[in-house]
Amino acid sequence: MNMLGGAWLKFARFKSNQFILAVLASSCCSMVSANNDTSTNEPSDKGAIAAVAKGGLRAPAMARIAQQGSVRVAMKSLHNATANSAGVIGVAPFLVKSHGDQCSVCNAGSAAKIYDGKVCGFDVEVAYLLAEKLDTNLIIDLSQHKYDHVVDLISWGDADLAVSTLSSTLRRAQYVAFSEAYLELSQTLLVNRLAMEKLDLTQAAIVAGMPRIKSNKKSVPALTIAVEGGSSYAEFADDLFKGHNIRRYDDLLVAMDALIKGDEVFAIYADNMQIIQLLNDNKKAGLFLKMVNLQRPDNISIATNYNDSSLLNWVNLFLREIKMDGELTALKQKCGLSGGLYE
C-alpha cells in the first residue's frame, strides 16, 4: 500500500470514530432529557402498570375470556330427568326446566334468571352473577349428562368453569381445580323404616356404624344402597359403605319406587336437598321412609381447569366478595336455600 492510500485509511477511521461518538453522545443526552422531563405525569407506555391499564397484560385465562367475549359455564343437563308430582323437571332448586318466563324454584316471574328460555335455578343465578362480575356474556353448556362428565369437560378445556352443584372430591381434584366451598350440604340416607325394624337398626346405630352399617344385636347382611350414577355420591358410597352393594341409578325418582317396596333397596344416599325433594314429591313416602343425617358435610365448589390458576384465584375472590356483600345469601334466600347449613 502506498503512502497516499495509508493516509486515506487513517482519515476514514478517524471520521468513523467521530460519528460513533456523536451518536452515543446524542443517545445519552436524549436519555438524560427524558429522565429529567417533568412536564408530564403520564407513565411510559412500556411500563407494566400502563400496559395493565390498557388491558395488555391480563393473565392467560382472563385474556381468553375477554377475547371470547363470554364465559363458558358447564352444568349437568336435564337429559332423562323425570318430572316430579309438581311438574318440575330437574334437581330443585339448583337446575330445573323453566316454563317460559317462569321459574318454579327461584322466585316466579321476572325476578328469576332464566337462561335461553330453558333452565333456571340456583346454579344459573350464580353463573349470571359471575358473568356480571367478569363484565362479559354468559354461555351455559348443558351437553353433559352426568356430574363426572361435567368435570371432564373442564379437564379437557372445553368450558371455562363448572357451576353445577359439584362436590369437591379427592378423585375429581386429580383432574380439575376446585374453588373454596360456597355451599355446604349434608350427606344423608333415606332409609326404609320397615327394613330398619327388621334389622333392629336405630338411626343412631346407622350413623355410629359408618363405614359399615351394623347392629349391636345381630349381624347385618350386605345391604343395597342406591346412588345417582356419575355423581360424587357414587364415589363416596364406595368408600363409606364397604361390604354393601352400591346400585347406580340415572334418576333417583326411579330408585324411590324400589326403596318404598323395601325388598330391593335399603336406602338412597344423596345430599339432604335431594332427599327433601324426593320426600316432597311423594307425601305418603314419609310414612315408610326415614331421613338419616350422616353428619358428614358435602362441600359444593366451582371447578376450573388445572392450568387456569389465575381464573381460580379470581373465582375465590369473587366468592369471598359476594359472601361479604351479602349477595350470595340473597341468592340462597331467592332459591329457598337460606338458613342452617346453606349459610
C-alpha positions as CSV (number, residue, x, y, z in Angstrom):
1,M,0.0,0.0,0.0
2,N,1.4,3.5,-0.9
3,M,1.6,6.4,1.5
4,L,-1.4,8.1,0.0
5,G,-3.6,5.0,0.5
6,G,-2.4,4.7,4.1
7,A,-3.2,8.3,4.8
8,W,-6.7,8.0,3.4
9,L,-7.4,4.9,5.6
10,K,-6.3,6.7,8.7
11,F,-8.6,9.6,7.8
12,A,-11.6,7.3,7.2
13,R,-11.1,5.6,10.6
14,F,-10.9,8.9,12.3
15,K,-14.2,10.1,10.8
16,S,-15.9,6.8,11.6
17,N,-14.9,7.0,15.3
18,Q,-16.1,10.6,15.4
19,F,-19.5,9.6,14.0
20,I,-19.9,6.8,16.6
21,L,-19.0,9.1,19.5
22,A,-21.5,11.6,18.2
23,V,-24.3,9.0,18.1
24,L,-23.5,7.8,21.6
25,A,-23.5,11.4,23.0
26,S,-26.8,12.1,21.3
27,S,-28.4,9.0,22.8
28,C,-27.1,9.8,26.3
29,C,-28.4,13.3,26.1
30,S,-31.8,12.0,25.0
31,M,-32.0,9.6,28.0
32,V,-31.0,12.4,30.4
33,S,-33.5,14.7,28.9
34,A,-36.3,12.1,29.1
35,N,-35.4,11.3,32.8
36,N,-35.4,14.9,33.7
37,D,-38.6,15.9,31.9
38,T,-41.2,16.9,34.5
39,S,-43.6,18.4,32.0
40,T,-45.9,15.4,32.1
41,N,-47.1,12.8,34.7
42,E,-48.1,10.2,32.1
43,P,-46.4,6.8,32.6
44,S,-44.3,5.3,29.9
45,D,-46.3,3.0,27.5
46,K,-43.6,0.4,28.1
47,G,-44.3,0.2,31.8
48,A,-46.1,-2.8,33.3
49,I,-48.7,-0.7,35.1
50,A,-49.5,1.3,32.0
51,A,-49.9,-1.9,30.0
52,V,-52.2,-3.4,32.5
53,A,-54.3,-0.3,32.5
54,K,-54.7,-0.8,28.7
55,G,-55.6,-4.5,29.1
56,G,-52.3,-5.7,27.6
57,L,-51.0,-7.9,30.4
58,R,-54.0,-9.9,31.5
59,A,-53.4,-13.4,32.8
60,P,-53.9,-16.1,30.1
61,A,-57.3,-17.4,31.3
62,M,-58.7,-13.9,31.8
63,A,-57.4,-12.8,28.4
64,R,-59.0,-15.8,26.8
65,I,-62.4,-15.0,28.3
66,A,-62.1,-11.3,27.2
67,Q,-61.2,-12.4,23.7
68,Q,-64.2,-14.9,23.6
69,G,-66.5,-12.1,24.8
70,S,-68.1,-14.7,27.1
71,V,-67.5,-17.1,30.0
72,R,-68.5,-20.7,29.2
73,V,-70.1,-22.4,32.2
74,A,-70.7,-26.1,32.3
75,M,-73.8,-27.6,34.0
76,K,-75.2,-31.1,34.1
77,S,-78.0,-31.4,31.5
78,L,-81.6,-32.3,32.3
79,H,-81.3,-35.3,30.0
80,N,-83.7,-38.1,31.0
81,A,-84.8,-36.1,34.1
82,T,-88.3,-37.2,35.3
83,A,-91.0,-34.6,36.2
84,N,-92.0,-34.8,39.9
85,S,-95.5,-34.6,41.1
86,A,-95.4,-30.7,40.8
87,G,-94.3,-31.0,37.2
88,V,-90.8,-29.8,38.0
89,I,-88.1,-31.3,35.8
90,G,-84.5,-31.3,37.2
91,V,-82.8,-31.1,40.5
92,A,-84.6,-28.4,42.5
93,P,-83.7,-25.8,43.4
94,F,-80.3,-26.0,41.7
95,L,-81.2,-26.5,38.0
96,V,-84.7,-27.1,36.6
97,K,-86.5,-26.6,33.4
98,S,-88.2,-23.2,33.2
99,H,-91.7,-22.6,31.8
100,G,-91.4,-19.5,29.6
101,D,-90.5,-16.6,31.9
102,Q,-91.5,-18.6,35.0
103,C,-89.1,-20.4,37.3
104,S,-90.8,-22.6,39.9
105,V,-87.8,-22.7,42.3
106,C,-86.3,-19.2,42.4
107,N,-89.0,-16.5,42.7
108,A,-91.5,-16.9,40.0
109,G,-91.6,-14.5,37.1
110,S,-89.1,-11.9,36.0
111,A,-87.2,-11.9,39.4
112,A,-85.6,-15.2,38.4
113,K,-82.7,-15.5,35.9
114,I,-83.7,-17.8,33.1
115,Y,-81.1,-19.0,30.6
116,D,-82.1,-19.1,26.9
117,G,-85.7,-19.6,28.0
118,K,-84.9,-23.2,29.0
119,V,-83.4,-23.6,32.5
120,C,-83.2,-21.7,35.8
121,G,-82.3,-22.3,39.4
122,F,-79.6,-21.6,41.9
123,D,-76.7,-22.7,39.6
124,V,-78.0,-20.3,36.9
125,E,-78.3,-17.4,39.4
126,V,-74.7,-17.9,40.5
127,A,-73.5,-18.2,36.9
128,Y,-75.2,-15.0,35.9
129,L,-73.7,-13.1,38.8
130,L,-70.3,-14.5,38.0
131,A,-70.5,-13.3,34.4
132,E,-71.8,-9.9,35.5
133,K,-68.7,-9.5,37.8
134,L,-66.5,-10.5,34.8
135,D,-68.3,-7.9,32.7
136,T,-68.9,-10.5,29.9
137,N,-71.7,-12.6,28.4
138,L,-72.8,-16.0,29.8
139,I,-72.8,-19.2,27.8
140,I,-74.1,-22.3,29.6
141,D,-73.0,-25.7,28.3
142,L,-75.7,-28.4,29.0
143,S,-74.2,-31.1,26.9
144,Q,-73.1,-33.5,29.6
145,H,-75.5,-35.9,31.2
146,K,-73.6,-36.8,34.4
147,Y,-71.8,-34.7,37.0
148,D,-68.5,-36.6,36.4
149,H,-68.8,-35.7,32.7
150,V,-69.2,-32.0,33.6
151,V,-65.8,-32.4,35.4
152,D,-64.4,-34.0,32.3
153,L,-65.5,-31.0,30.2
154,I,-63.5,-28.7,32.4
155,S,-60.5,-31.0,32.4
156,W,-60.5,-31.1,28.6
157,G,-60.6,-27.3,28.5
158,D,-64.0,-27.2,26.6
159,A,-65.5,-24.9,29.2
160,D,-64.1,-22.2,31.5
161,L,-65.9,-23.1,34.7
162,A,-68.4,-25.6,36.1
163,V,-71.2,-24.3,38.3
164,S,-73.2,-27.4,38.7
165,T,-73.7,-28.2,42.4
166,L,-70.4,-30.1,42.2
167,S,-69.0,-31.8,45.3
168,S,-65.2,-31.3,45.6
169,T,-63.8,-34.8,46.0
170,L,-60.2,-36.2,46.1
171,R,-60.7,-38.1,42.9
172,R,-62.1,-35.2,40.9
173,A,-59.3,-33.0,42.2
174,Q,-56.8,-35.1,40.3
175,Y,-58.3,-33.6,37.1
176,V,-59.6,-30.1,37.9
177,A,-59.0,-27.4,40.5
178,F,-61.8,-26.6,42.9
179,S,-62.6,-23.2,44.5
180,E,-63.4,-22.7,48.1
181,A,-66.9,-24.0,49.0
182,Y,-69.8,-21.6,48.5
183,L,-72.5,-24.0,49.7
184,E,-72.5,-26.8,52.3
185,L,-75.0,-29.6,52.0
186,S,-75.2,-32.7,54.2
187,Q,-74.7,-36.3,53.3
188,T,-77.9,-38.1,54.0
189,L,-79.6,-41.5,53.8
190,L,-83.2,-42.1,53.1
191,V,-84.0,-45.4,54.7
192,N,-86.9,-47.8,54.5
193,R,-88.4,-47.9,58.1
194,L,-89.6,-51.5,57.9
195,A,-86.2,-52.7,56.8
196,M,-84.7,-50.8,59.8
197,E,-87.0,-52.6,62.2
198,K,-86.4,-56.0,60.7
199,L,-82.7,-55.5,61.1
200,D,-83.1,-53.9,64.6
201,L,-81.4,-50.8,63.4
202,T,-81.8,-47.4,65.0
203,Q,-80.8,-44.1,63.4
204,A,-78.0,-43.7,65.9
205,A,-76.7,-47.2,65.1
206,I,-76.6,-46.4,61.4
207,V,-74.7,-43.1,61.9
208,A,-72.3,-44.7,64.5
209,G,-71.8,-47.8,62.3
210,M,-70.1,-45.9,59.5
211,P,-68.4,-47.0,57.3
212,R,-70.2,-50.3,57.8
213,I,-73.9,-50.3,58.8
214,K,-74.1,-52.7,61.7
215,S,-76.2,-53.6,64.8
216,N,-75.1,-54.4,68.2
217,K,-77.7,-57.2,68.5
218,K,-77.2,-59.0,65.2
219,S,-75.0,-59.1,62.2
220,V,-76.3,-57.1,59.2
221,P,-76.2,-58.7,55.8
222,A,-75.0,-56.8,52.7
223,L,-77.5,-54.1,52.0
224,T,-78.2,-52.3,48.8
225,I,-77.6,-48.6,48.7
226,A,-78.9,-46.6,45.8
227,V,-77.0,-43.6,44.4
228,E,-77.0,-41.4,41.3
229,G,-74.6,-42.8,38.8
230,G,-71.8,-40.4,37.8
231,S,-72.3,-38.3,41.0
232,S,-70.0,-37.7,43.9
233,Y,-72.2,-40.0,46.0
234,A,-71.3,-42.9,43.8
235,E,-67.7,-42.2,44.8
236,F,-68.5,-41.5,48.5
237,A,-70.5,-44.7,48.7
238,D,-67.7,-47.0,47.5
239,D,-65.6,-45.8,50.5
240,L,-68.3,-45.3,53.1
241,F,-70.3,-48.5,52.6
242,K,-67.7,-51.1,52.2
243,G,-69.1,-54.6,52.2
244,H,-72.5,-53.4,51.0
245,N,-74.0,-53.3,47.4
246,I,-74.0,-50.0,45.6
247,R,-76.6,-49.7,42.9
248,R,-76.4,-46.8,40.5
249,Y,-79.5,-45.1,39.0
250,D,-79.7,-42.5,36.3
251,D,-82.7,-40.9,38.2
252,L,-83.3,-41.2,41.9
253,L,-87.0,-40.9,41.4
254,V,-86.8,-44.4,39.9
255,A,-84.9,-45.5,43.0
256,M,-87.7,-44.3,45.2
257,D,-90.1,-46.9,43.9
258,A,-87.6,-49.7,44.8
259,L,-86.9,-48.1,48.2
260,I,-90.6,-47.9,49.1
261,K,-91.1,-51.5,48.3
262,G,-88.2,-52.3,50.6
263,D,-87.3,-55.6,49.2
264,E,-84.6,-54.4,46.8
265,V,-83.1,-51.2,48.2
266,F,-82.4,-50.4,51.8
267,A,-81.6,-46.7,51.4
268,I,-80.9,-43.9,49.0
269,Y,-77.7,-42.0,49.6
270,A,-77.7,-38.3,48.4
271,D,-77.4,-34.8,49.7
272,N,-80.1,-33.5,52.1
273,M,-81.7,-31.3,49.4
274,Q,-82.2,-34.1,47.0
275,I,-83.6,-36.3,49.8
276,I,-86.0,-33.5,50.8
277,Q,-87.1,-33.1,47.2
278,L,-87.7,-36.8,46.9
279,L,-89.9,-36.7,50.0
280,N,-91.8,-33.6,48.9
281,D,-92.6,-35.4,45.6
282,N,-94.3,-38.2,47.4
283,K,-96.0,-37.0,50.5
284,K,-97.0,-40.5,51.6
285,A,-93.4,-41.7,51.4
286,G,-92.7,-40.2,54.8
287,L,-94.8,-42.9,56.4
288,F,-92.5,-45.6,55.0
289,L,-89.2,-43.8,54.9
290,K,-86.8,-42.0,57.3
291,M,-84.1,-39.4,56.8
292,V,-80.8,-40.2,58.5
293,N,-78.3,-37.3,58.5
294,L,-74.8,-38.8,58.5
295,Q,-73.3,-35.6,59.9
296,R,-70.8,-35.5,57.1
297,P,-70.6,-32.3,55.0
298,D,-70.9,-32.1,51.3
299,N,-68.9,-29.1,50.1
300,I,-70.1,-27.5,46.9
301,S,-67.5,-25.7,44.8
302,I,-66.8,-24.2,41.4
303,A,-64.4,-26.2,39.1
304,T,-61.7,-24.7,36.8
305,N,-59.1,-26.3,34.5
306,Y,-56.0,-27.0,36.5
307,N,-53.9,-24.8,34.2
308,D,-56.2,-21.7,34.9
309,S,-54.7,-20.7,38.2
310,S,-55.5,-17.0,37.6
311,L,-59.1,-17.8,36.9
312,L,-59.3,-20.0,40.1
313,N,-57.8,-17.0,42.1
314,W,-60.4,-14.7,40.6
315,V,-63.3,-17.2,41.4
316,N,-62.1,-17.4,45.0
317,L,-62.0,-13.7,45.3
318,F,-65.5,-13.4,43.7
319,L,-66.9,-15.9,46.2
320,R,-65.4,-14.0,49.2
321,E,-66.8,-10.7,47.9
322,I,-70.3,-12.0,47.3
323,K,-70.3,-13.6,50.7
324,M,-69.1,-10.4,52.4
325,D,-71.5,-8.2,50.5
326,G,-74.5,-10.5,51.2
327,E,-75.1,-11.2,47.5
328,L,-74.7,-15.0,48.0
329,T,-77.0,-15.0,51.0
330,A,-79.6,-13.1,48.9
331,L,-79.3,-15.8,46.1
332,K,-79.8,-18.6,48.6
333,Q,-82.9,-16.9,50.0
334,K,-84.2,-16.3,46.5
335,C,-83.9,-20.1,45.8
336,G,-85.0,-21.4,49.2
337,L,-81.5,-22.3,50.5
338,S,-81.3,-19.9,53.3
339,G,-80.7,-20.9,56.9
340,G,-78.8,-23.7,58.6
341,L,-76.1,-25.4,56.6
342,Y,-76.7,-23.2,53.5
343,E,-75.3,-20.1,55.1
